[in-house]
Amino acid sequence: MRFLLDSHLPPALAVALRNLGHECDEARKLVAPDAADTEIAAVANQLGTVVLSKDADFVDLKLRKVLQTPLIRIRLPNMSAKDTVAAIIPQLPRLIMALEAGETLLEVR
């Protein structure tokens, strides 16, 4: 599966996803640091990636169909990169199963 990490997520998560055999792009490497969420959504739409973001604005973009690809909203408190990875990676099988079943808006808590 191909993912796009929003700028607020740690690069360590991208590394972990790649180590599991997934493609993972990082918004910080594809758009300017001050890029609007709509620019990140446009990149995701162009690449056909699943967006992972902590930003609630992406839910709005998804509901308004500006973001046309699936979204995984990360609803975890601020924590270290290591703890973020440790919280998300165990949920990955459930998330992938839901995405493959056609879900397009998921949450990680």
Secondary structure as the mmCIF struct_conf table of DSSP 4:
data_model
#
loop_
_struct_conf.conf_type_id
_struct_conf.id
_struct_conf.beg_label_comp_id
_struct_conf.beg_label_asym_id
_struct_conf.beg_label_seq_id
_struct_conf.end_label_comp_id
_struct_conf.end_label_asym_id
_struct_conf.end_label_seq_id
STRN STRN1 ARG A 2 LEU A 5
TURN_TY1_P TURN_TY1_P1 SER A 7 HIS A 8
BEND BEND1 LEU A 9 LEU A 9
HELX_RH_AL_P HELX_RH_AL_P1 PRO A 11 ASN A 19
TURN_TY1_P TURN_TY1_P2 LEU A 20 GLY A 21
STRN STRN2 GLU A 23 GLU A 26
HELX_RH_AL_P HELX_RH_AL_P2 ALA A 27 LEU A 30
BEND BEND2 VAL A 31 VAL A 31
TURN_TY1_P TURN_TY1_P3 PRO A 33 ASP A 34
HELX_RH_AL_P HELX_RH_AL_P3 ASP A 37 LEU A 47
TURN_TY1_P TURN_TY1_P4 GLY A 48 GLY A 48
HELX_LH_PP_P HELX_LH_PP_P1 THR A 49 THR A 49
STRN STRN3 VAL A 50 SER A 53
BEND BEND3 LYS A 54 LYS A 54
TURN_TY1_P TURN_TY1_P5 ALA A 56 ALA A 56
HELX_RH_AL_P HELX_RH_AL_P4 ASP A 57 LEU A 63
TURN_TY1_P TURN_TY1_P6 ARG A 64 LYS A 65
BEND BEND4 VAL A 66 LEU A 67
BEND BEND5 THR A 69 THR A 69
STRN STRN4 LEU A 71 ILE A 74
HELX_LH_PP_P HELX_LH_PP_P2 LEU A 76 PRO A 77
BEND BEND6 ASN A 78 ASN A 78
HELX_RH_AL_P HELX_RH_AL_P5 ALA A 81 ILE A 88
HELX_RH_3T_P HELX_RH_3T_P1 ILE A 89 GLN A 91
HELX_RH_AL_P HELX_RH_AL_P6 LEU A 92 GLU A 100
TURN_TY1_P TURN_TY1_P7 ALA A 101 GLY A 102
STRN STRN5 LEU A 105 VAL A 108
#
